[in-house]
Amino acid sequence: MPLPSVRLKKGEDRRIRSGHPWVYSNEIDTRATPMKSLNPGQEVFVQGHDQTPLGVAYANPHSLIAARLFSRNPEDRLDQGLITRRILAALALREHLFSCSSYRLVFSEADQLPGVVIDRFGNDFVMQINTAGMELKTNAIVGALRECFPDLTSLLLRNDSPIRVQEGLEIDVRPAFGRPPDVITLEENGITFTAPLLKGQKTGWFYDHRLNRARLRAYARHRTVLDVFSYVGGWGVQAAVYGANHVDCIEVSELAAGFIAQNAKLNQVENQVSVICDDAFTALKRLHQQGKQYQVIVLDPPAFIKKAKDRKEGLLAYQRLNELALKLLPADGILFSCSCSMHLSMEDLIGILQRCAYRTQSTIQILERGHQGPDHPVHLCIPETDYLKAVVVRKQG
């Protein structure tokens, strides 16, 4: 049976022709395309105003992003065969990049599987499905993973992202295959970590900062380090392994704080790592009042700007956080300032640091800039996929 067509308005095909895979609802010629007759997730042909084929997509008439292209080839269908080929292509990149089996295997549109995120922890996998189109293909994705990974032990569906609500999907966390463990083990930069799976944040670990955390090796040795928003100690434990004299980790979650201590012991640096289980802003203010200083400070907060409407309030939160950090840095101190807010650009972050330097009467210099690792590739036409920013600055005397 031929697929139904989604036809664009005149002049609305330029962005799609240039490589962008999203069709917005206001770009569709609704006279030629009865969108209300389409089911959420249904596969469609996408056409220009002149009926020129642009590719195949899955549609959702209830979403602002009304169609997401998964192929430019009109003969392709979103079946297990295509999904298997896309997973194998993503795997080939990761196996070339990493000697371990700990990485983000699939990063949604950037790996040509829009709406799907898969993290690998050895033979245990965690998957998030965020769109109606991919929700319909859950069994095909599971089948493709079992085909690509014969030693697959477990696959957890961590479908609890707020994006699913916008797609009209239910929140759903359940095993899709095997019995997912409560705790996963992974390797990053040659260091072993454990993290909570079912009760942890997102998919259990944040692989995106791998290369930025590796840069700590150049700065942490023989220095005191403060790791703020530590989660399970990804930054702090690595700093200790890299030779820091002492590391304080600030983490509000008691569960995550317990994993910091566990990971420090696992890597035989428990005598160098201490945990401050408290709200980050409260803890930073108290440390400043106590006259504490740290030679290296890492700020890796959650996204303070989740939506565009949160921008003003979020900018103030980033400014407060970085001001507090600069007050705790001595001359020659190093600050890793990070943001995972897609609505905050690198230029925005640098502007915040400039204001914080002025307000704290500090002089700072930028040493390095970083972003997400190559297992989180950036889709050239989707700025939202270039979401992670890290700036390394030095406080001058």
C-alpha positions in Angstrom: 0.0 0.0 0.0 1.5 3.4 -1.0 2.2 5.9 1.8 0.1 9.0 2.2 1.8 12.2 1.3 2.6 15.3 3.3 2.9 18.3 1.0 4.6 21.5 2.0 3.5 25.1 1.3 5.2 27.0 -1.5 8.7 28.1 -0.4 8.7 25.9 2.7 10.9 23.2 1.2 14.3 25.1 1.2 15.2 24.1 4.7 14.3 20.4 4.1 16.3 20.4 0.8 19.3 21.8 2.7 19.3 18.8 5.0 17.0 19.6 7.9 14.9 16.5 8.8 12.0 18.3 10.7 8.8 19.5 9.1 6.9 22.0 11.3 3.1 22.0 11.3 2.8 25.5 9.9 4.9 24.5 6.9 2.3 22.0 5.6 -0.2 22.7 2.9 -3.2 21.5 4.9 -5.5 21.8 1.9 -3.5 19.2 0.0 -2.6 17.2 3.2 -5.5 16.1 5.5 -3.2 15.9 8.6 -6.1 15.0 10.8 -6.6 11.8 8.9 -3.0 10.7 9.9 -2.3 8.6 12.9 0.5 9.6 15.3 3.7 7.9 14.0 2.3 7.0 10.6 4.9 6.8 7.8 4.5 9.4 5.0 6.1 10.7 1.9 7.2 14.3 2.2 6.7 16.4 -1.0 7.5 19.9 -2.0 4.7 22.3 -3.2 5.4 21.1 -6.7 5.1 17.4 -5.6 8.8 16.8 -5.8 9.7 14.0 -3.5 11.8 15.1 -0.5 12.0 11.9 1.5 10.1 9.6 3.8 9.2 10.5 7.4 6.9 9.6 10.2 4.2 12.1 11.1 2.4 13.3 14.2 -0.5 15.6 13.6 -0.6 16.6 17.3 3.0 17.8 17.5 4.7 21.1 16.5 7.2 18.9 14.7 4.6 17.4 12.4 7.0 15.1 10.5 10.5 13.8 11.0 12.4 12.5 7.9 14.3 9.2 8.4 15.5 8.8 4.8 15.8 10.8 1.6 15.3 7.6 -0.4 11.6 7.3 -1.2 12.0 3.5 -1.3 13.1 3.2 2.3 10.7 2.1 5.0 11.3 2.3 8.8 11.5 -1.4 9.3 13.9 -3.6 11.3 16.3 -3.9 8.3 16.8 -0.2 8.0 17.1 0.2 11.8 19.7 -2.6 11.9 21.8 -0.8 9.2 21.6 2.5 11.1 22.6 0.9 14.4 25.5 -0.9 12.7 26.7 2.3 11.1 26.6 4.0 14.6 28.4 1.1 16.2 31.2 1.2 13.6 31.9 4.8 14.6 31.9 4.1 18.3 34.1 1.0 18.0 36.6 3.1 16.0 36.6 5.7 18.7 36.6 3.7 21.9 38.4 0.6 23.1 35.8 0.0 25.8 32.1 -0.9 25.3 30.8 2.2 27.3 29.3 4.9 25.1 26.2 6.5 23.6 25.4 4.1 20.8 22.6 6.1 19.1 22.1 9.9 19.3 18.7 10.4 17.7 18.7 12.5 14.4 22.5 12.7 14.4 22.6 8.9 13.8 19.6 8.9 11.5 17.3 7.4 14.0 15.2 10.4 15.0 13.6 10.2 18.4 15.8 7.4 19.8 18.7 7.5 22.3 20.6 4.4 23.3 23.4 4.1 25.8 25.6 1.1 26.1 27.1 -0.3 29.4 28.9 -3.4 28.2 26.1 -5.9 27.4 23.4 -3.9 29.2 21.6 -1.2 27.3 19.3 1.7 28.1 17.0 3.2 25.5 14.8 6.3 25.4 12.1 6.6 22.8 10.8 10.2 22.5 8.5 10.2 19.5 5.3 8.5 18.4 6.9 7.2 15.2 9.6 5.4 17.0 7.2 4.2 19.7 5.5 2.2 17.0 8.8 0.7 16.1 9.8 -0.4 19.6 9.8 -4.1 18.8 11.7 -3.6 15.6 14.4 -1.6 17.5 14.6 -4.3 20.1 14.9 -6.9 17.3 17.6 -4.9 15.6 19.6 -4.6 18.8 19.4 -8.3 19.5 20.6 -8.9 15.9 23.5 -6.5 16.2 24.5 -7.6 19.7 24.1 -11.4 20.1 25.5 -11.1 23.7 22.9 -8.5 24.7 22.1 -9.2 28.4 19.4 -6.6 29.0 17.6 -3.6 27.6 15.8 -1.1 29.8 13.3 1.3 28.3 13.7 4.6 30.1 10.8 6.4 28.5 10.3 9.1 31.1 11.3 12.2 29.2 8.9 15.2 29.3 9.2 15.3 25.4 7.0 12.2 25.3 4.1 14.2 26.8 4.3 16.6 23.9 4.1 13.7 21.5 1.0 12.3 23.3 2.9 9.4 24.8 2.7 7.9 28.2 5.6 7.8 30.7 6.9 4.2 30.7 9.9 2.6 32.4 10.2 -1.1 31.9 12.5 -3.9 30.7 12.3 -4.5 27.0 14.7 -7.5 27.1 16.3 -9.5 29.9 16.5 -8.3 33.5 18.3 -4.9 33.7 20.5 -4.6 36.8 19.9 -2.1 39.5 23.5 -0.9 39.1 25.5 -0.6 35.9 29.3 -0.6 35.5 31.1 1.4 32.9 34.5 2.6 31.9 35.4 6.2 31.1 38.9 7.5 30.3 40.3 4.2 31.7 38.5 4.6 35.0 35.7 2.3 36.3 32.5 3.6 37.7 29.2 2.3 39.0 25.9 4.2 38.7 22.2 3.5 39.6 20.1 2.5 36.6 16.5 2.5 37.6 16.8 5.2 40.2 19.5 7.2 38.6 19.4 10.3 36.4 18.4 10.0 32.7 20.0 6.8 31.3 22.3 6.4 34.4 25.4 8.1 33.2 26.4 11.2 31.2 28.9 10.1 28.5 28.8 13.5 26.8 31.4 15.1 29.1 33.9 12.3 28.5 36.6 14.4 26.7 36.0 17.4 29.0 36.6 15.2 32.1 39.7 13.8 30.5 41.1 17.4 30.4 41.1 17.4 34.2 44.4 15.4 33.9 46.2 18.6 32.9 44.8 20.7 35.8 44.0 18.5 38.8 47.4 17.1 39.8 48.6 18.2 43.2 45.6 20.6 43.5 42.5 20.9 45.6 39.3 20.3 43.6 35.6 21.1 44.1 33.1 19.1 42.0 29.7 20.8 42.0 26.6 18.9 41.0 28.7 15.8 41.2 26.1 13.1 40.6 28.1 9.9 41.1 31.5 11.5 41.0 32.3 11.5 37.3 34.4 14.6 37.5 35.6 14.4 41.1 36.7 10.8 41.2 38.6 11.3 37.9 40.3 14.3 39.4 41.4 12.2 42.4 42.7 9.5 40.1 44.6 12.1 38.1 46.5 13.1 41.3 44.5 15.8 43.1 45.5 16.3 46.7 41.9 16.5 47.8 38.4 16.6 46.2 35.2 17.8 47.7 32.0 16.7 45.8 28.8 18.5 46.2 25.7 16.4 45.5 22.1 16.9 46.9 20.9 13.4 46.2 21.7 11.0 49.1 21.5 8.0 46.6 24.0 9.6 44.2 26.3 10.8 47.1 26.6 7.2 48.2 27.8 6.2 44.7 30.5 9.0 44.9 32.0 7.3 48.0 31.6 3.9 46.3 33.3 5.0 43.1 36.1 6.6 45.1 36.7 3.3 46.9 36.5 1.4 43.7 39.3 3.4 42.3 41.3 3.4 45.6 41.1 7.2 46.1 38.6 7.2 49.0 41.2 9.1 51.2 41.2 11.9 48.7 37.5 12.3 48.2 34.9 13.8 50.5 31.2 14.3 49.9 29.1 17.3 50.8 25.4 16.2 50.5 23.6 19.5 50.2 22.0 21.9 47.7 24.8 23.3 45.5 24.0 27.0 46.0 23.6 26.6 49.8 26.9 24.6 50.0 28.8 27.1 47.9 27.6 30.0 50.0 28.6 28.2 53.2 32.1 27.4 51.8 32.6 31.0 50.9 31.5 32.1 54.4 34.0 29.6 55.9 36.8 31.2 53.8 37.4 28.0 51.8 39.3 28.1 48.5 39.8 25.5 45.8 42.5 25.5 43.1 40.2 23.8 40.5 36.4 24.1 40.5 34.0 22.2 38.2 30.5 23.4 37.6 28.4 20.9 35.7 24.8 21.8 36.6 21.5 20.5 35.1 19.9 22.5 32.4 18.7 25.7 34.0 17.0 26.7 30.7 14.9 23.8 29.7 12.6 25.9 27.5 13.0 29.2 25.8 10.6 30.8 28.2 13.0 29.9 31.1 15.9 31.9 29.6 15.8 35.0 31.8 15.6 33.0 35.1 18.1 30.5 33.8 20.7 33.1 32.9 20.5 34.5 36.4 21.0 31.0 37.9 24.1 30.4 35.7 25.4 33.9 36.8 24.8 33.2 40.5 26.6 29.9 40.2 29.6 31.1 38.4 29.9 34.2 40.7 30.0 31.9 43.8 32.7 29.7 42.1 34.9 32.7 41.2 34.8 33.8 44.8 36.1 30.4 45.9 39.0 30.5 43.4 42.4 31.9 44.4 44.8 33.5 41.9 45.9 30.9 39.3 42.8 28.9 40.0 41.0 27.0 37.3 37.2 26.9 36.6 35.5 24.4 34.4 32.1 26.1 33.6 29.6 23.9 31.8 26.1 24.0 30.5 23.9 21.4 28.9 21.1 23.9 28.1 20.4 23.9 24.3 19.0 27.4 24.7 22.3 28.7 26.1 25.0 29.3 23.4 28.7 29.2 23.9 28.7 33.0 23.4 26.0 33.3 26.2 28.2 31.3 28.6 31.2 33.3 27.9 29.2 36.5 28.3 28.0 35.2 31.7 31.7 34.6 32.7 32.5 38.1 31.7 29.8 39.6 33.9 30.8 37.3 36.8 34.4 38.4 36.5 33.3 42.1 36.6 31.0 41.6 39.5 33.6 39.7 41.5 36.4 42.1 40.4 38.3 39.2 38.9 40.5 39.0 35.8 40.1 35.7 33.9 41.5 34.2 30.8 40.0 31.5 28.6 42.2 28.5 28.3 40.0 26.0 26.4 36.5 25.4 25.1 34.8 22.0 24.9 31.6 20.4 23.8 30.1 16.9 23.7 32.1 13.9 22.7 32.0 12.2 19.3 29.5 9.6 20.5 27.1 12.6 20.6 27.6 13.8 17.1 26.1 17.1 16.0 23.6 17.2 13.1 24.8 20.0 10.9 21.2 21.3 10.4 19.9 21.0 13.9 21.5 23.5 16.3 19.7 21.7 19.2 22.0 18.7 18.9 25.0 21.0 19.7 23.8 21.4 23.2 26.9 20.9 25.5 29.3 23.7 26.3 32.4 23.8 28.6 34.7 26.7 29.1 38.0 26.4 31.1 39.1 29.7 32.5 42.0 30.7 34.8 41.7 33.4 37.4 44.7 35.7 37.1 46.4 37.5 40.0 
